Amino acid sequence: MDAMEDNPTDKISRYRAELLERCRAALSAFNALNRAKSPAAFRLCLQKFLGEFEGISTVLWSRSNRKNRKELRSVLYITDDSPFNPSTFGPGFASGLEKVLKEEAKDGEEDPDRSKTSEPAPSALAYSPCSKVLTVNGKQYEVLPLFLAVRNLYATLPLYGELKSCTERLEKDPEDATALFQKAVLLYKATRHEDALQLTESLLGIAPEDYRVWYNRGVILSEMGRLEDALEAYDRTIELDPSFQVAGDNKGVVLAKLGRYEEALETYEKTLRKNPKYAEAWAGKGSVLSALDRKEEALEAYNSALEIRPEYLEALACKGSLLSRLGSFEAALEAYDLSLRLAPAEPGLWHSRGLVLSELQKYEEALQSCNRALELSPGFAPALECKVRVLSEISRKKTQVRK
């Protein structure tokens, strides 16, 4: 064995490279799985996914080089209850399920009548793309936890260096609040919200009065759809530091999502009394007023936001939408044109521009906008619907001209 083989750092690098490649392959197979048109294609995609999943599990939990693999799991925050742990689903779960699938496929080959059918026999093999539940010979298997584990690992691997630094500090001092805070932020970036939330809970045991922890907790809970809990976290943030205005802005967003518009409006107005130059609060106020059908006041709020930040994309787009609802189509078109200078690759803006142009009976330009939206996002349903209407109008105009 040469020196490179003995170098733990090189081994870790190779393990990481293998994990990344297997994650890519597994996610690709899973996406293909949900689009499979035949039982044979479905089995092949599922077998590929399960095979890669088993490979990831082996990299993380193989009995050889236990120290290196334990380091990988620690840095990547893969706990013992992870689906990758062979003991979670039982040793060889994925490979065992793969074996069942191969046997089922073999049975199908021996039964010519079954192989001709477009759908697998319900008693043998069935899969629900919505619930991600696989049924093989009447027994159900939850596939979603496996997919989520792969997706989370794939999102975490690029952050390995930063996570390792936090992990090393926590090994020296498990109550290093700064390292815990940074690790929670990194896991949030990797969209591992449950894990990030768990770390904020640990942090609150160390620093219960830190407004930043409460704020991050609110952000995570909001992303998870736990809006009432997020609201409590933002209230605690504001209580600990009333000058931290971002928490007030986020609180307004959550209240609006809960349909509590009057409370949201009060929150934004309170924030703006403290800081009248807070563009985000003006935009938030505009959205709430728009939801309350107070359109003119909403327009004033958006204009106030844009006076402070002329290139505030969200406020420009919302202003365009509101102007369109008010029937001010030329002004709405101007707002969308400004928005597209800032975000030329946003299909939603091109679609909205197409709608406004169709209202102005500029159908050829509207068609160009719809086509641009579809170039950026093929199959984008709103743009397709708009395009159909525009083409219908163009056809109708041509018919009138011929008459």
RASUL-V630527 format. One record per pair of residues at least 24 apart in sequence whose ideal C-beta (glycine too) atoms are under 8 Angstrom apart, sorted by the first residue. I is the first residue (numbers start at 1). J is the second residue. If there is no record, write none. Layout:
i:j
I:J
I:J
This chain:
i:j
8:67
8:68
11:65
11:68
12:68
12:71
12:72
15:59
15:68
15:69
15:72
16:72
16:157
16:160
18:55
18:59
19:56
19:59
19:60
19:72
19:153
19:157
20:154
20:157
22:52
22:55
22:56
22:59
23:52
23:56
23:150
23:153
23:154
23:157
24:154
25:52
26:52
26:53
26:56
26:150
27:147
27:150
27:151
27:154
30:147
30:150
33:127
34:129
38:118
39:108
39:117
39:119
39:120
39:125
40:105
42:120
42:125
42:127
43:101
43:104
43:105
43:125
46:98
46:101
46:127
46:134
47:98
47:101
47:102
49:146
49:147
50:94
50:95
50:97
50:98
50:101
50:146
51:94
51:95
51:98
52:150
53:84
53:94
53:146
53:149
53:150
54:92
54:94
54:95
54:98
56:84
56:150
56:153
57:84
57:85
57:86
57:94
60:84
60:85
61:85
61:86
74:167
75:160
75:163
75:164
75:167
76:153
76:156
76:157
76:160
76:163
77:156
77:163
77:183
77:187
77:192
77:195
78:153
82:149
83:145
83:146
83:148
83:149
84:149
84:153
94:146
97:134
97:136
97:141
100:136
100:137
101:125
101:136
104:136
104:137
152:190
152:191
152:192
152:195
155:190
155:191
155:192
156:187
156:190
156:192
159:186
159:189
159:190
162:186
175:206
177:203
177:206
177:207
177:210
180:206
181:212
181:213
181:216
184:216
185:216
188:216
188:219
188:220
188:223
193:220
193:223
193:224
194:224
196:220
197:221
197:224
209:240
210:240
211:236
211:237
211:240
211:241
211:244
211:247
214:240
215:244
215:246
215:247
215:250
218:247
218:250
218:251
218:254
219:250
222:250
222:253
222:254
227:254
227:257
227:258
228:258
230:254
231:255
231:258
243:274
245:271
245:274
245:275
245:278
245:281
246:280
248:281
249:278
249:280
249:281
249:284
252:281
252:284
252:285
252:288
253:284
256:284
256:287
256:288
256:291
261:288
261:291
261:292
262:292
264:288
265:289
265:292
277:308
278:308
279:305
279:306
279:308
279:309
279:312
279:315
280:305
282:308
282:315
283:312
283:314
283:315
283:318
286:315
286:318
286:319
286:322
287:318
290:318
290:322
295:322
295:325
295:326
298:322
299:323
299:326
311:342
313:339
313:342
313:343
316:342
317:348
317:349
317:352
320:352
320:356
321:352
324:352
324:355
324:356
324:359
329:356
329:359
329:360
330:360
332:356
333:357
333:360
345:376
346:376
347:372
347:373
347:374
347:376
347:377
347:380
347:383
348:373
348:382
350:376
350:383
351:380
351:382
351:383
351:386
354:383
354:386
354:387
354:390
355:386
358:386
358:389
358:390
358:393
361:393
363:390
363:393
363:394
363:397
364:394
366:390
367:391
367:394
